[in-house]
Amino acid sequence: MHLFGRPKIPEIGVDELERLMAAGGVTVVDVREVHEWRQAHVAGVLNIPLGRLPLEFSKLPLDRRTLVICEHGNRSLVGAEFLMRRGFDGVASVRGGTTAWIASRRPVERA
């Protein structure tokens, strides 16, 4: 469904994120700035800051589901919409973002 010409962006929670990552076959893109990503991030995610996504999205595989995460879930909605408009299928934003991941006491990496 579209509201005012904008697509409805699917959202998943951190439980679903963990399940999908464990099953494999997904690409997870963290759209936070590099300094935020270095402080703490979900292991195995790619860091492409939202402002660089238009320049770097072509590096992402089209044959895998793409999940987008940020700090709280706002920037990831923007990133997910951007990818959907460029033909990526199965795109979803992670509700609550890295903050929800950490609050659920799941492990993080630091760079």
Long-range contacts (C-beta under 8 A, 24 or more apart in sequence): 6-81, 7-81, 7-84, 7-85, 9-77, 9-80, 9-81, 9-84, 9-91, 9-92, 9-93, 10-80, 10-91, 10-92, 10-93, 11-73, 11-77, 11-92, 11-93, 11-94, 11-95, 12-67, 12-92, 12-93, 12-94, 12-95, 13-94, 13-95, 13-96, 13-100, 14-94, 14-95, 14-96, 14-100, 14-101, 14-104, 14-106, 15-104, 17-42, 17-67, 17-69, 17-94, 17-101, 18-106, 20-65, 20-67, 25-64, 25-65, 26-64, 26-65, 26-66, 26-67, 27-60, 27-61, 27-64, 27-65, 27-66, 27-67, 28-66, 28-67, 28-68, 28-69, 28-94, 29-53, 29-60, 29-66, 29-67, 29-68, 29-69, 29-79, 30-69, 30-70, 30-98, 31-68, 31-69, 31-70, 31-75, 31-76, 31-78, 31-79, 32-70, 32-71, 32-75, 32-98, 36-71, 37-111, 38-110, 38-111, 39-110, 40-98, 40-102, 40-108, 40-109, 40-110, 41-98, 41-108, 41-109, 41-110, 41-111, 42-69, 42-98, 42-101, 42-106, 42-108, 42-109, 43-107, 43-108, 43-109, 45-69, 50-75, 50-78, 50-79, 53-79, 53-82, 53-83, 54-82, 57-82, 57-83, 57-86, 60-88, 62-87, 62-88, 62-89, 64-90, 65-89, 65-90, 65-91, 65-92, 66-90, 66-91, 67-91, 67-92, 67-93, 67-94, 68-92, 68-93, 68-94, 69-93, 69-94, 69-97, 69-98, 69-101, 70-94, 70-97, 70-98, 71-97, 71-98, 71-99, 72-96, 72-97, 72-99, 73-97, 73-100
